[in-house]
Amino acid sequence: MSSTKNINFEYLGLIILSFFPLYSFFLVSVAIFIYVIFALISKFTNKKRLRKKNHTIIFLHIVFYLLLIARLFFTENPIEGLKDLQPSLSLIIFPLIWLISNTSLDNKESDTLFKYFTLSSFILGLYILFFSLYFAFTTNQDFTIYYEQVKYFYAHPSYVTLYFLASIIFLFLTFGKRSKRIKIVSILLIGFFIFMIFVFSSRIVVLILFIIGLFELFRRVHISTYKKMMILMFSCLIILASVFLIKPLHKKVKETINPSALVLPQKKFPTSTQIRLGIYNCSYPIIKENWLLGIGGINFEREINICYDKFNNHDKISYNSHNYYLYVLGSSGIFCLLILLLLLFYHFKNAIYRLDYFYIYFLLALIITLLTENFLSRVYGVVFTMFFLTVFMKSKMRETNE
């Protein structure tokens, strides 16, 4: 019995969950279920206790999801409404576990969890890379990341590149604590992840990476101003070279910065930026009329697509709002959006108080990503977010790595 009390079952559950980038939708659900069971066991068996919980953050998480549930009142078919909420169910599961469980993680355990996540991201990246090379070779096409053709794994660029970004941040911030051999491995992994982000042509993640890189560069007081400027110039040259040499990235950057291309998607074959502009154009009048309480998630996206039909594009697919803040406002109203913003603010406050730069950069990446993606309405986006927030919330204050 005493040996059982020395086992941190919740930590074991998080280890299983840390490999979620490699799981199918079904296996992600199984991993979450195992984590919940293990966390409940730890409630009664584990001796490692959190000295203090942040009840304000937990309360805001729970209130936020309850307000999302409230939009069911606007849904004609409750079954459809529940299905719409199902992908984001982890937004309430994890905070409830934070409330029930008192288990803490020491720095070694949290670092191990991030290592396993980084390993799973590396395996996923390798698979996508070699699959795309194989697909290009067998179909006699130019090489790019054929994420829509990838089998067995979820490979959407907006999600996978965030896995890579989180891995880069972790490897970089812990670089100084590693042995020489591990440092070499870390450099190679960072190079691989940066390469994959650029090849995936994820503009928003490239931007986030650059912003975090700038912040890291100028916060390190032991580096001379001359060296900082040289590093900055070298980084800018790499980014510019990548933009011109990687065709998909060049195309996306060009359509973003070209003023003549920033128009509504009136053509048969609009750019991805024009499609987003069309979606935002359709979202505005809906939100203007329903900003107080929203009209429900299904109704909001249905109204967007009815409006979007006027553009008569070649591809007839169903679009979401591509902005989680707009989605929350249009589906659940202004109070739900304010709770979300307050929740992010308190997480930032907690991260700054703890001086945990990984926590800070993670939140920065999440806040920017929500401007372009309905990230917290998708299973992998929610699990990614809640896995990291769980580790941050349950970890002891981390040592600042200079």
One Martini backbone bead per residue (centre of mass of N, CA, C, O) as a GRO file, in nm:
protein
  402
    1MET     BB    1   0.057   0.063  -0.020
    2SER     BB    2   0.302   0.256   0.003
    3SER     BB    3   0.391   0.230  -0.297
    4THR     BB    4   0.132   0.357  -0.417
    5LYS     BB    5   0.174   0.644  -0.277
    6ASN     BB    6   0.442   0.701  -0.464
    7ILE     BB    7   0.250   0.720  -0.702
    8ASN     BB    8   0.194   0.928  -0.989
    9PHE     BB    9  -0.082   0.891  -1.170
   10GLU     BB   10  -0.121   1.162  -1.312
   11TYR     BB   11   0.153   1.159  -1.451
   12LEU     BB   12   0.099   0.902  -1.616
   13GLY     BB   13  -0.142   1.022  -1.770
   14LEU     BB   14   0.027   1.253  -1.903
   15ILE     BB   15   0.217   1.075  -2.061
   16ILE     BB   16   0.003   0.951  -2.242
   17LEU     BB   17  -0.099   1.237  -2.348
   18SER     BB   18   0.177   1.353  -2.476
   19PHE     BB   19   0.112   1.166  -2.754
   20PHE     BB   20  -0.134   1.299  -2.918
   21PRO     BB   21  -0.013   1.363  -3.209
   22LEU     BB   22  -0.033   1.026  -3.266
   23TYR     BB   23  -0.338   1.030  -3.241
   24SER     BB   24  -0.639   0.953  -3.272
   25PHE     BB   25  -0.943   1.043  -3.184
   26PHE     BB   26  -0.992   0.792  -3.011
   27LEU     BB   27  -0.718   0.793  -2.851
   28VAL     BB   28  -0.760   1.066  -2.721
   29SER     BB   29  -1.006   0.982  -2.554
   30VAL     BB   30  -0.862   0.756  -2.400
   31ALA     BB   31  -0.639   0.933  -2.272
   32ILE     BB   32  -0.831   1.115  -2.113
   33PHE     BB   33  -0.966   0.892  -1.948
   34ILE     BB   34  -0.708   0.792  -1.810
   35TYR     BB   35  -0.633   1.058  -1.677
   36VAL     BB   36  -0.886   1.088  -1.501
   37ILE     BB   37  -0.853   0.827  -1.340
   38PHE     BB   38  -0.564   0.887  -1.233
   39ALA     BB   39  -0.638   1.153  -1.090
   40LEU     BB   40  -0.839   1.024  -0.889
   41ILE     BB   41  -0.636   0.836  -0.757
   42SER     BB   42  -0.437   1.063  -0.662
   43LYS     BB   43  -0.626   1.197  -0.457
   44PHE     BB   44  -0.572   0.929  -0.251
   45THR     BB   45  -0.239   0.849  -0.296
   46ASN     BB   46  -0.090   1.119  -0.313
   47LYS     BB   47   0.166   1.334  -0.158
   48LYS     BB   48   0.170   1.542  -0.378
   49ARG     BB   49   0.107   1.883  -0.309
   50LEU     BB   50  -0.057   2.160  -0.354
   51ARG     BB   51  -0.041   2.455  -0.190
   52LYS     BB   52  -0.186   2.623  -0.438
   53LYS     BB   53  -0.469   2.732  -0.591
   54ASN     BB   54  -0.621   2.877  -0.885
   55HIS     BB   55  -0.947   2.960  -0.855
   56THR     BB   56  -0.993   3.178  -1.067
   57ILE     BB   57  -0.918   3.017  -1.320
   58ILE     BB   58  -1.108   2.780  -1.275
   59PHE     BB   59  -1.369   2.943  -1.270
   60LEU     BB   60  -1.343   3.067  -1.557
   61HIS     BB   61  -1.344   2.804  -1.712
   62ILE     BB   62  -1.625   2.708  -1.620
   63VAL     BB   63  -1.790   2.955  -1.709
   64PHE     BB   64  -1.716   2.948  -2.007
   65TYR     BB   65  -1.849   2.670  -2.067
   66LEU     BB   66  -2.133   2.737  -1.968
   67LEU     BB   67  -2.174   2.957  -2.191
   68LEU     BB   68  -2.149   2.756  -2.423
   69ILE     BB   69  -2.393   2.582  -2.339
   70ALA     BB   70  -2.615   2.811  -2.354
   71ARG     BB   71  -2.639   2.799  -2.678
   72LEU     BB   72  -2.854   2.567  -2.694
   73PHE     BB   73  -3.108   2.760  -2.691
   74PHE     BB   74  -3.045   2.828  -3.017
   75THR     BB   75  -3.099   2.527  -3.084
   76GLU     BB   76  -3.311   2.327  -3.258
   77ASN     BB   77  -3.097   2.084  -3.227
   78PRO     BB   78  -2.961   1.939  -2.953
   79ILE     BB   79  -2.781   1.723  -3.082
   80GLU     BB   80  -2.619   1.915  -3.258
   81GLY     BB   81  -2.518   2.091  -3.024
   82LEU     BB   82  -2.357   1.867  -2.877
   83LYS     BB   83  -2.170   1.802  -3.117
   84ASP     BB   84  -2.047   2.090  -3.124
   85LEU     BB   85  -1.924   2.058  -2.820
   86GLN     BB   86  -1.750   1.797  -2.808
   87PRO     BB   87  -1.455   1.895  -2.894
   88SER     BB   88  -1.461   2.101  -2.618
   89LEU     BB   89  -1.479   1.923  -2.351
   90SER     BB   90  -1.187   1.973  -2.224
   91LEU     BB   91  -1.253   2.264  -2.108
   92ILE     BB   92  -1.391   2.110  -1.845
   93ILE     BB   93  -1.232   1.860  -1.753
   94PHE     BB   94  -0.962   1.986  -1.654
   95PRO     BB   95  -1.063   2.194  -1.440
   96LEU     BB   96  -1.198   1.976  -1.263
   97ILE     BB   97  -0.930   1.837  -1.196
   98TRP     BB   98  -0.795   2.080  -1.064
   99LEU     BB   99  -1.010   2.093  -0.836
  100ILE     BB  100  -0.984   1.796  -0.722
  101SER     BB  101  -0.686   1.791  -0.755
  102ASN     BB  102  -0.352   1.808  -0.566
  103THR     BB  103  -0.146   1.749  -0.767
  104SER     BB  104   0.197   1.768  -0.836
  105LEU     BB  105   0.482   1.905  -1.020
  106ASP     BB  106   0.790   1.875  -1.094
  107ASN     BB  107   1.037   1.978  -1.301
  108LYS     BB  108   1.111   1.696  -1.405
  109GLU     BB  109   0.825   1.609  -1.490
  110SER     BB  110   0.758   1.841  -1.685
  111ASP     BB  111   1.002   1.795  -1.873
  112THR     BB  112   0.924   1.507  -1.953
  113LEU     BB  113   0.658   1.579  -2.090
  114PHE     BB  114   0.790   1.769  -2.304
  115LYS     BB  115   0.969   1.551  -2.429
  116TYR     BB  116   0.744   1.364  -2.529
  117PHE     BB  117   0.610   1.574  -2.705
  118THR     BB  118   0.858   1.630  -2.885
  119LEU     BB  119   0.886   1.343  -2.989
  120SER     BB  120   0.606   1.323  -3.122
  121SER     BB  121   0.651   1.566  -3.314
  122PHE     BB  122   0.894   1.445  -3.462
  123ILE     BB  123   0.754   1.194  -3.572
  124LEU     BB  124   0.535   1.345  -3.725
  125GLY     BB  125   0.724   1.514  -3.904
  126LEU     BB  126   0.866   1.279  -4.045
  127TYR     BB  127   0.619   1.149  -4.168
  128ILE     BB  128   0.524   1.391  -4.336
  129LEU     BB  129   0.781   1.430  -4.499
  130PHE     BB  130   0.803   1.139  -4.628
  131PHE     BB  131   0.522   1.133  -4.746
  132SER     BB  132   0.555   1.383  -4.934
  133LEU     BB  133   0.793   1.273  -5.094
  134TYR     BB  134   0.649   1.020  -5.195
  135PHE     BB  135   0.406   1.160  -5.331
  136ALA     BB  136   0.569   1.336  -5.528
  137PHE     BB  137   0.717   1.099  -5.671
  138THR     BB  138   0.458   0.916  -5.754
  139THR     BB  139   0.307   1.189  -5.897
  140ASN     BB  140   0.496   1.401  -6.028
  141GLN     BB  141   0.554   1.635  -5.812
  142ASP     BB  142   0.600   1.887  -5.631
  143PHE     BB  143   0.731   1.979  -5.341
  144THR     BB  144   0.524   1.941  -5.052
  145ILE     BB  145   0.277   1.961  -4.811
  146TYR     BB  146   0.046   1.681  -4.802
  147TYR     BB  147  -0.178   1.694  -4.560
  148GLU     BB  148  -0.445   1.579  -4.699
  149GLN     BB  149  -0.291   1.286  -4.759
  150VAL     BB  150  -0.246   1.206  -4.483
  151LYS     BB  151  -0.211   0.920  -4.292
  152TYR     BB  152  -0.338   0.852  -3.953
  153PHE     BB  153  -0.287   1.168  -3.925
  154TYR     BB  154  -0.303   1.488  -3.795
  155ALA     BB  155  -0.203   1.766  -4.044
  156HIS     BB  156  -0.271   2.046  -3.973
  157PRO     BB  157  -0.091   2.331  -3.988
  158SER     BB  158  -0.202   2.501  -3.739
  159TYR     BB  159  -0.127   2.259  -3.539
  160VAL     BB  160   0.149   2.133  -3.604
  161THR     BB  161   0.318   2.401  -3.585
  162LEU     BB  162   0.258   2.435  -3.279
  163TYR     BB  163   0.410   2.192  -3.190
  164PHE     BB  164   0.683   2.290  -3.296
  165LEU     BB  165   0.695   2.553  -3.138
  166ALA     BB  166   0.683   2.432  -2.851
  167SER     BB  167   0.943   2.265  -2.889
  168ILE     BB  168   1.135   2.499  -2.937
  169ILE     BB  169   1.093   2.650  -2.672
  170PHE     BB  170   1.180   2.422  -2.485
  171LEU     BB  171   1.466   2.371  -2.601
  172PHE     BB  172   1.571   2.662  -2.559
  173LEU     BB  173   1.508   2.709  -2.245
  174THR     BB  174   1.686   2.424  -2.178
  175PHE     BB  175   1.974   2.439  -2.302
  176GLY     BB  176   2.167   2.525  -2.054
  177LYS     BB  177   2.105   2.233  -1.893
  178ARG     BB  178   2.268   2.074  -2.095
  179SER     BB  179   2.453   1.872  -2.248
  180LYS     BB  180   2.647   1.856  -2.522
  181ARG     BB  181   2.492   1.628  -2.660
  182ILE     BB  182   2.205   1.748  -2.619
  183LYS     BB  183   2.259   2.015  -2.766
  184ILE     BB  184   2.292   1.893  -3.045
  185VAL     BB  185   2.010   1.770  -3.058
  186SER     BB  186   1.857   2.036  -3.015
  187ILE     BB  187   1.957   2.182  -3.269
  188LEU     BB  188   1.845   1.976  -3.471
  189LEU     BB  189   1.548   1.999  -3.383
  190ILE     BB  190   1.510   2.299  -3.426
  191GLY     BB  191   1.579   2.293  -3.728
  192PHE     BB  192   1.354   2.100  -3.809
  193PHE     BB  193   1.109   2.265  -3.706
  194ILE     BB  194   1.163   2.519  -3.871
  195PHE     BB  195   1.154   2.387  -4.146
  196MET     BB  196   0.856   2.284  -4.119
  197ILE     BB  197   0.720   2.556  -4.084
  198PHE     BB  198   0.808   2.667  -4.362
  199VAL     BB  199   0.697   2.433  -4.541
  200PHE     BB  200   0.400   2.475  -4.436
  201SER     BB  201   0.336   2.788  -4.452
  202SER     BB  202   0.296   2.930  -4.160
  203ARG     BB  203   0.256   3.252  -4.100
  204ILE     BB  204   0.173   3.283  -3.800
  205VAL     BB  205   0.409   3.107  -3.682
  206VAL     BB  206   0.639   3.270  -3.795
  207LEU     BB  207   0.561   3.528  -3.644
  208ILE     BB  208   0.576   3.413  -3.356
  209LEU     BB  209   0.870   3.322  -3.371
  210PHE     BB  210   0.984   3.609  -3.416
  211ILE     BB  211   0.874   3.744  -3.160
  212ILE     BB  212   1.008   3.552  -2.955
  213GLY     BB  213   1.296   3.593  -3.056
  214LEU     BB  214   1.311   3.893  -2.988
  215PHE     BB  215   1.255   3.874  -2.688
  216GLU     BB  216   1.493   3.686  -2.621
  217LEU     BB  217   1.720   3.865  -2.726
  218PHE     BB  218   1.650   4.136  -2.539
  219ARG     BB  219   1.650   3.985  -2.244
  220ARG     BB  220   1.959   3.922  -2.284
  221VAL     BB  221   2.209   4.091  -2.113
  222HIS     BB  222   2.482   3.921  -2.192
  223ILE     BB  223   2.430   4.037  -2.472
  224SER     BB  224   2.542   4.222  -2.700
  225THR     BB  225   2.438   4.454  -2.921
  226TYR     BB  226   2.598   4.352  -3.163
  227LYS     BB  227   2.503   4.055  -3.149
  228LYS     BB  228   2.205   4.113  -3.171
  229MET     BB  229   2.214   4.244  -3.455
  230MET     BB  230   2.339   3.999  -3.601
  231ILE     BB  231   2.113   3.798  -3.533
  232LEU     BB  232   1.885   3.961  -3.660
  233MET     BB  233   1.997   3.973  -3.949
  234PHE     BB  234   2.022   3.667  -3.991
  235SER     BB  235   1.721   3.601  -3.945
  236CYS     BB  236   1.609   3.779  -4.173
  237LEU     BB  237   1.759   3.632  -4.403
  238ILE     BB  238   1.628   3.357  -4.361
  239ILE     BB  239   1.338   3.448  -4.405
  240LEU     BB  240   1.374   3.568  -4.688
  241ALA     BB  241   1.485   3.313  -4.821
  242SER     BB  242   1.237   3.136  -4.759
  243VAL     BB  243   1.026   3.305  -4.912
  244PHE     BB  244   1.175   3.270  -5.199
  245LEU     BB  245   1.227   2.941  -5.197
  246ILE     BB  246   0.936   2.885  -5.082
  247LYS     BB  247   0.661   2.875  -5.261
  248PRO     BB  248   0.417   2.864  -5.062
  249LEU     BB  249   0.522   3.098  -4.886
  250HIS     BB  250   0.545   3.312  -5.107
  251LYS     BB  251   0.245   3.312  -5.182
  252LYS     BB  252   0.128   3.390  -4.898
  253VAL     BB  253   0.286   3.652  -4.855
  254LYS     BB  254   0.199   3.798  -5.113
  255GLU     BB  255  -0.116   3.793  -5.046
  256THR     BB  256  -0.076   3.968  -4.780
  257ILE     BB  257   0.108   4.233  -4.891
  258ASN     BB  258  -0.085   4.274  -5.131
  259PRO     BB  259  -0.315   4.514  -5.181
  260SER     BB  260  -0.467   4.398  -5.441
  261ALA     BB  261  -0.539   4.115  -5.274
  262LEU     BB  262  -0.715   4.281  -5.049
  263VAL     BB  263  -1.000   4.124  -5.122
  264LEU     BB  264  -1.276   4.005  -5.205
  265PRO     BB  265  -1.401   3.676  -5.313
  266GLN     BB  266  -1.495   3.709  -5.645
  267LYS     BB  267  -1.345   3.485  -5.744
  268LYS     BB  268  -1.317   3.153  -5.821
  269PHE     BB  269  -0.992   3.172  -5.713
  270PRO     BB  270  -0.913   3.236  -5.417
  271THR     BB  271  -0.746   3.325  -5.159
  272SER     BB  272  -0.700   3.271  -4.827
  273THR     BB  273  -0.727   3.570  -4.753
  274GLN     BB  274  -0.994   3.628  -4.907
  275ILE     BB  275  -1.165   3.425  -4.756
  276ARG     BB  276  -1.137   3.561  -4.480
  277LEU     BB  277  -1.257   3.833  -4.564
  278GLY     BB  278  -1.534   3.711  -4.633
  279ILE     BB  279  -1.597   3.599  -4.353
  280TYR     BB  280  -1.576   3.870  -4.199
  281ASN     BB  281  -1.793   4.013  -4.370
  282CYS     BB  282  -2.021   3.810  -4.267
  283SER     BB  283  -1.987   3.838  -3.952
  284TYR     BB  284  -2.050   4.133  -3.878
  285PRO     BB  285  -2.369   4.153  -3.910
  286ILE     BB  286  -2.431   3.926  -3.709
  287ILE     BB  287  -2.294   4.055  -3.460
  288LYS     BB  288  -2.438   4.330  -3.463
  289GLU     BB  289  -2.728   4.182  -3.399
  290ASN     BB  290  -2.581   3.949  -3.169
  291TRP     BB  291  -2.375   4.048  -2.928
  292LEU     BB  292  -2.503   3.973  -2.653
  293LEU     BB  293  -2.590   3.634  -2.702
  294GLY     BB  294  -2.613   3.528  -2.965
  295ILE     BB  295  -2.691   3.216  -3.192
  296GLY     BB  296  -2.499   2.999  -3.197
  297GLY     BB  297  -2.283   2.792  -3.352
  298ILE     BB  298  -2.449   2.676  -3.590
  299ASN     BB  299  -2.592   2.938  -3.678
  300PHE     BB  300  -2.343   3.111  -3.732
  301GLU     BB  301  -2.214   2.929  -3.957
  302ARG     BB  302  -2.460   2.924  -4.139
  303GLU     BB  303  -2.476   3.232  -4.193
  304ILE     BB  304  -2.199   3.259  -4.319
  305ASN     BB  305  -2.252   3.060  -4.564
  306ILE     BB  306  -2.490   3.207  -4.685
  307CYS     BB  307  -2.333   3.468  -4.738
  308TYR     BB  308  -2.087   3.340  -4.902
  309ASP     BB  309  -2.242   3.256  -5.168
  310LYS     BB  310  -2.210   3.539  -5.319
  311PHE     BB  311  -1.908   3.472  -5.429
  312ASN     BB  312  -1.888   3.217  -5.611
  313ASN     BB  313  -1.698   2.989  -5.569
  314HIS     BB  314  -1.562   2.696  -5.660
  315ASP     BB  315  -1.552   2.612  -5.363
  316LYS     BB  316  -1.798   2.413  -5.185
  317ILE     BB  317  -1.767   2.497  -4.856
  318SER     BB  318  -1.747   2.485  -4.511
  319TYR     BB  319  -1.721   2.757  -4.298
  320ASN     BB  320  -1.557   2.921  -4.060
  321SER     BB  321  -1.451   3.211  -3.886
  322HIS     BB  322  -1.132   3.221  -3.832
  323ASN     BB  323  -1.218   3.330  -3.529
  324TYR     BB  324  -1.264   3.284  -3.198
  325TYR     BB  325  -1.374   3.558  -3.105
  326LEU     BB  326  -1.603   3.572  -3.311
  327TYR     BB  327  -1.733   3.305  -3.238
  328VAL     BB  328  -1.806   3.371  -2.945
  329LEU     BB  329  -1.970   3.627  -3.003
  330GLY     BB  330  -2.175   3.498  -3.218
  331SER     BB  331  -2.263   3.241  -3.028
  332SER     BB  332  -2.239   3.373  -2.697
  333GLY     BB  333  -2.136   3.655  -2.661
  334ILE     BB  334  -1.996   3.908  -2.469
  335PHE     BB  335  -1.961   3.757  -2.196
  336CYS     BB  336  -1.793   3.522  -2.305
  337LEU     BB  337  -1.562   3.694  -2.417
  338LEU     BB  338  -1.482   3.831  -2.147
  339ILE     BB  339  -1.406   3.567  -2.004
  340LEU     BB  340  -1.183   3.486  -2.198
  341LEU     BB  341  -1.005   3.740  -2.156
  342LEU     BB  342  -0.981   3.706  -1.848
  343LEU     BB  343  -0.849   3.429  -1.857
  344LEU     BB  344  -0.594   3.514  -2.014
  345PHE     BB  345  -0.503   3.729  -1.813
  346TYR     BB  346  -0.464   3.536  -1.563
  347HIS     BB  347  -0.255   3.360  -1.698
  348PHE     BB  348  -0.050   3.584  -1.742
  349LYS     BB  349  -0.022   3.664  -1.449
  350ASN     BB  350   0.081   3.386  -1.356
  351ALA     BB  351   0.330   3.367  -1.545
  352ILE     BB  352   0.472   3.626  -1.445
  353TYR     BB  353   0.488   3.551  -1.146
  354ARG     BB  354   0.661   3.281  -1.223
  355LEU     BB  355   0.862   3.329  -1.460
  356ASP     BB  356   0.737   3.164  -1.717
  357TYR     BB  357   0.826   3.161  -2.045
  358PHE     BB  358   0.671   2.928  -2.159
  359TYR     BB  359   0.395   3.021  -2.066
  360ILE     BB  360   0.401   3.297  -2.207
  361TYR     BB  361   0.449   3.196  -2.503
  362PHE     BB  362   0.207   3.016  -2.520
  363LEU     BB  363  -0.006   3.239  -2.484
  364LEU     BB  364   0.080   3.411  -2.721
  365ALA     BB  365   0.028   3.196  -2.938
  366LEU     BB  366  -0.271   3.153  -2.874
  367ILE     BB  367  -0.381   3.444  -2.910
  368ILE     BB  368  -0.295   3.469  -3.209
  369THR     BB  369  -0.431   3.214  -3.326
  370LEU     BB  370  -0.732   3.303  -3.256
  371LEU     BB  371  -0.736   3.517  -3.498
  372THR     BB  372  -0.730   3.258  -3.736
  373GLU     BB  373  -0.862   3.033  -3.539
  374ASN     BB  374  -1.075   2.761  -3.418
  375PHE     BB  375  -0.894   2.612  -3.191
  376LEU     BB  376  -1.128   2.562  -2.946
  377SER     BB  377  -1.316   2.365  -3.159
  378ARG     BB  378  -1.085   2.149  -3.158
  379VAL     BB  379  -0.949   1.875  -3.039
  380TYR     BB  380  -0.637   1.937  -3.074
  381GLY     BB  381  -0.649   2.226  -2.964
  382VAL     BB  382  -0.759   2.161  -2.681
  383VAL     BB  383  -0.550   1.949  -2.589
  384PHE     BB  384  -0.303   2.121  -2.622
  385THR     BB  385  -0.387   2.345  -2.425
  386MET     BB  386  -0.463   2.167  -2.166
  387PHE     BB  387  -0.200   2.021  -2.128
  388PHE     BB  388  -0.019   2.270  -2.077
  389LEU     BB  389  -0.188   2.404  -1.852
  390THR     BB  390  -0.164   2.168  -1.656
  391VAL     BB  391   0.142   2.176  -1.620
  392PHE     BB  392   0.162   2.471  -1.530
  393MET     BB  393  -0.041   2.454  -1.285
  394LYS     BB  394   0.127   2.194  -1.144
  395SER     BB  395   0.381   2.346  -1.128
  396LYS     BB  396   0.649   2.458  -1.022
  397MET     BB  397   0.863   2.692  -1.003
  398ARG     BB  398   1.067   2.795  -1.244
  399GLU     BB  399   1.370   2.828  -1.361
  400THR     BB  400   1.555   3.074  -1.489
  401ASN     BB  401   1.687   3.065  -1.822
  402GLU     BB  402   1.994   3.221  -1.939
   0.00000   0.00000   0.00000
